[in-house]
Amino acid sequence: MSNLTSIESNVVNPSTSTYQWSWQGQPVSVAYETEGVGKPILLLPAFSTVSSRTEMSGLAQLLKSQYQVTTVDFPGFGDSDRSRLDYAPPLYRQFLAEFVRDIYRSPIAIIAAGHAAGYALNLAATVPNSVSELILVAPTWRGPLPTMARGQKPWLKGIRELIRTPVIGQLLYQLTTTPSFLAFMYRRHVYADAHKLTPDLLTQKRQITQQPGARYGAGAFVTGGLDPYLDRASAIAHLQSLSIPVLIAIGQSSPPKSTAEMLALAEVPHVISHTLPGTLGMHEEYPAELYEVILPFLR
């Protein structure tokens, strides 16, 4: 396959590759990057307003000496196309299944953060022999506004559609991506150590939000349109159905509601869990601590 050839050619000298995908007849270019040699591992960044494969780079650098590591930007985020699509769970379930099918020859280990953990869990449960090990980092299944509203509400869809409009939608999006608002959100539930929120880091995050079409995917996430599960029971049922090794990493400073969901998943009998420093962005803030529990698990 051409995509497989591309991934193999980038093992020694990593560079951004493009996976040409299609959703409902519309072409979508997806950016991904591979480095290292060995057993393949796919790293999936968390969905967010600033979602980017770069947030997995610290962990990828630690793993690449022993594994072939691929990081990818989801459609609508990062360096991938941000077309005006209907970003929703069916799109991301199909994307992930086809990306894994087209890129890899055999089952792979997946390390997935945030909402991406839910999609990785769904893949492992519904596509037999696609995943060999599953590592869920601060796994979440409910978006920010549904969490605040205590569940999915009809008016959330109205906000989502409003964000997609040309003028008002762009204005609403800009209000929620100002440097001060991004800094506030990072301090609140993304980074545990506020001293790490340097001006350079916040500038990089701000730049991610300013790409053309960025509000479509981000708006869907914030309003719950990308929630991989509608309730805890569905996620637990998929987790219970797995026969592969599963590791869950829980940030010790995670918000109470998110922590409760992570602990519920960790209670499934065959799951290994660790509580580590950090909160919802622990995969980016504390990659070394995460690496220390991932390495023996993979071995």
C-alpha positions in Angstrom: 0.0 0.0 0.0 1.2 3.5 -0.7 0.5 4.7 2.8 2.5 1.8 4.3 5.4 2.6 2.0 5.3 6.2 3.2 5.4 5.3 6.8 8.4 2.9 6.3 10.3 5.5 4.4 10.2 7.9 7.3 11.6 5.6 10.0 15.1 7.1 10.1 14.5 10.7 9.2 11.0 11.7 10.5 9.0 14.1 8.4 5.4 14.9 8.1 3.5 12.5 5.8 0.0 12.7 4.4 -2.6 10.1 4.6 -5.2 10.7 1.9 -8.6 9.8 3.3 -12.2 10.3 2.2 -15.3 11.0 4.2 -18.7 10.9 2.5 -17.1 11.6 -0.8 -15.0 14.5 0.3 -11.2 14.1 0.3 -9.4 14.8 3.6 -5.6 15.1 4.0 -4.4 13.8 7.4 -1.0 14.7 8.7 1.1 12.1 10.6 4.7 11.6 11.6 6.7 8.4 12.2 10.1 7.9 13.8 12.0 5.1 15.5 12.4 1.4 14.7 10.7 -1.6 16.3 7.2 -2.6 17.3 4.7 0.0 16.0 2.9 2.2 18.5 0.2 4.8 17.5 0.0 7.9 19.7 -3.4 9.8 19.6 -3.6 13.3 21.0 -6.5 14.5 23.1 -9.3 16.3 21.4 -9.4 20.0 22.4 -9.4 23.5 20.9 -5.6 23.2 20.6 -5.4 19.5 19.7 -2.2 18.6 17.9 0.1 15.6 17.5 2.9 17.9 18.9 1.4 17.4 22.4 2.6 13.7 22.1 6.1 14.6 21.0 7.7 14.3 24.5 6.4 10.8 24.9 7.3 9.9 21.3 10.9 11.0 21.8 11.2 8.7 24.8 9.7 5.7 23.0 11.3 6.0 19.7 14.6 4.4 20.8 12.8 1.1 21.2 9.7 1.4 19.1 8.4 2.7 15.8 6.2 5.6 16.9 3.5 7.4 14.9 1.7 10.5 15.9 -1.3 11.8 13.9 -3.5 14.9 13.7 -7.2 14.0 13.6 -9.2 15.4 10.7 -10.3 18.9 11.6 -7.3 19.5 14.0 -3.6 20.2 13.9 -2.0 20.1 10.4 -4.8 18.0 8.9 -7.5 19.4 6.7 -10.1 21.5 8.6 -12.9 21.4 6.1 -16.4 22.4 7.0 -17.5 18.8 7.7 -20.0 17.4 10.2 -17.5 16.4 12.8 -19.1 13.7 14.9 -18.3 10.2 16.3 -19.1 8.2 13.1 -16.4 10.2 11.2 -13.7 9.6 13.8 -14.6 5.9 14.3 -14.3 5.3 10.6 -11.1 7.4 10.3 -9.3 5.6 13.0 -10.3 2.1 11.8 -9.3 2.9 8.2 -6.0 4.6 9.2 -5.0 1.6 11.3 -6.1 -0.8 8.5 -4.2 1.0 5.8 -1.0 1.8 7.7 -0.3 -1.3 9.7 0.1 -5.0 8.7 -0.6 -6.4 12.2 -2.2 -5.4 15.5 -0.6 -2.4 17.2 -0.3 -0.8 20.6 -2.2 2.4 20.9 -1.6 5.2 23.4 -4.5 7.6 23.4 -5.3 10.7 25.5 -8.6 12.3 26.6 -11.5 11.7 24.2 -9.1 9.9 21.8 -9.0 7.2 24.4 -12.7 6.6 23.9 -12.2 6.2 20.1 -9.2 3.8 20.7 -11.3 1.8 23.1 -14.1 1.6 20.6 -11.7 0.4 17.9 -10.3 -2.3 20.1 -13.8 -3.5 21.0 -15.3 -3.4 17.5 -12.5 -4.3 15.1 -11.0 -7.6 16.2 -7.2 -8.0 15.9 -6.6 -4.3 15.3 -5.0 -3.5 18.7 -2.5 -5.5 20.7 -2.2 -3.3 23.8 -4.3 -0.3 24.8 -3.0 2.6 27.0 -5.6 5.2 28.0 -4.2 8.4 29.3 -6.6 10.5 31.4 -9.5 9.0 29.4 -12.6 11.2 29.0 -15.9 10.6 27.1 -17.9 13.8 27.9 -17.0 17.2 26.5 -16.6 20.5 28.5 -20.1 21.9 28.1 -22.0 18.6 28.6 -19.9 18.2 31.8 -20.9 21.6 33.0 -24.5 21.0 32.0 -24.6 17.6 33.6 -25.2 15.7 30.4 -26.2 16.2 26.8 -28.8 19.0 26.4 -30.7 20.0 23.2 -29.4 23.5 23.3 -25.8 22.3 22.9 -26.5 21.4 19.3 -27.7 24.9 18.8 -24.5 26.4 20.1 -22.5 23.9 17.9 -24.4 25.1 14.8 -24.0 28.7 15.8 -20.2 28.3 16.0 -20.3 27.0 12.4 -21.9 30.2 11.0 -19.6 32.6 9.1 -19.7 35.8 11.3 -21.2 35.1 14.7 -19.6 31.7 14.9 -16.2 33.1 14.2 -16.7 35.8 16.8 -17.7 33.3 19.4 -14.8 31.1 18.6 -12.3 34.0 18.8 -13.7 34.9 22.3 -12.8 31.4 23.5 -9.4 31.3 22.0 -7.8 34.6 23.3 -4.4 34.2 25.0 -5.9 35.0 28.4 -8.8 32.5 28.0 -6.4 29.7 26.9 -4.1 30.4 29.8 -7.1 30.2 32.2 -8.3 26.9 30.8 -4.8 25.4 30.9 -4.4 26.4 34.6 -7.8 25.1 35.4 -7.6 21.5 34.1 -4.9 20.9 31.5 -1.6 21.6 33.3 -1.0 20.9 37.0 2.0 23.2 37.3 1.2 26.7 36.1 4.9 27.6 36.0 5.2 25.5 32.9 2.7 27.7 31.0 5.4 29.9 29.4 4.6 32.7 27.0 6.2 30.6 24.2 4.0 27.6 25.0 0.8 29.7 25.1 1.8 31.4 21.8 2.2 28.0 20.1 -1.2 26.9 21.4 -2.8 30.1 20.2 -1.4 29.6 16.8 -3.0 26.2 16.6 -6.4 27.8 17.2 -6.0 30.4 14.4 -5.8 28.0 11.4 -8.6 28.5 8.8 -11.5 26.2 9.7 -10.3 25.5 13.2 -13.6 26.3 14.8 -15.5 23.5 13.2 -13.8 20.6 14.9 -13.1 22.6 18.1 -16.7 23.7 18.3 -18.0 20.1 18.0 -15.7 19.0 20.8 -16.6 21.8 23.2 -20.3 21.2 22.8 -20.1 17.4 23.2 -20.5 16.7 19.5 -17.4 14.4 19.6 -18.2 12.5 22.8 -17.2 8.9 22.0 -19.8 7.5 24.4 -23.1 8.8 25.7 -22.7 7.2 29.2 -20.2 5.5 31.5 -21.9 2.1 31.1 -21.2 1.9 27.3 -17.5 2.6 27.8 -17.3 0.1 30.6 -19.1 -2.5 28.5 -16.5 -2.1 25.7 -13.7 -2.2 28.2 -15.0 -5.4 29.8 -15.3 -7.1 26.3 -11.5 -6.8 25.7 -9.1 -9.6 26.1 -6.0 -7.5 25.3 -3.8 -5.8 28.0 -5.1 -2.4 29.1 -3.4 0.3 31.1 -5.1 3.4 32.4 -3.2 6.4 33.6 -5.0 8.8 35.9 -3.8 12.3 36.6 -3.8 12.9 40.4 -4.9 16.5 39.9 -7.7 15.8 37.4 -11.1 17.5 37.9 -13.4 15.6 40.2 -16.0 14.6 37.6 -13.3 13.4 35.2 -11.5 11.5 38.0 -14.7 9.7 38.9 -15.1 8.4 35.3 -11.4 7.3 35.1 -11.6 5.5 38.4 -14.8 3.7 37.2 -12.9 2.4 34.1 -9.9 1.4 36.3 -12.2 -0.8 38.4 -12.7 -3.2 35.5 -11.0 -6.4 36.7 -8.3 -7.0 34.0 -7.3 -3.3 33.8 -4.0 -2.1 35.2 -4.1 1.5 36.5 -1.6 4.1 37.8 -2.2 7.5 39.3 0.5 9.9 38.2 1.3 13.6 38.4 -0.8 15.9 36.2 -4.3 16.4 35.1 -6.1 16.2 31.7 -2.9 17.2 29.9 -0.6 14.8 31.7 0.6 13.2 28.5 2.2 16.5 27.5 3.1 17.9 30.9 4.6 14.7 32.4 5.8 12.4 29.6 8.7 11.0 31.5 6.5 9.8 34.4 4.1 8.3 31.9 6.9 6.6 30.1 8.1 4.9 33.3 4.8 3.0 33.6 4.2 2.5 29.9 7.6 0.8 29.2 7.2 -2.1 31.6 3.6 -2.6 30.5 4.5 -2.9 26.8 7.3 -5.3 27.7 
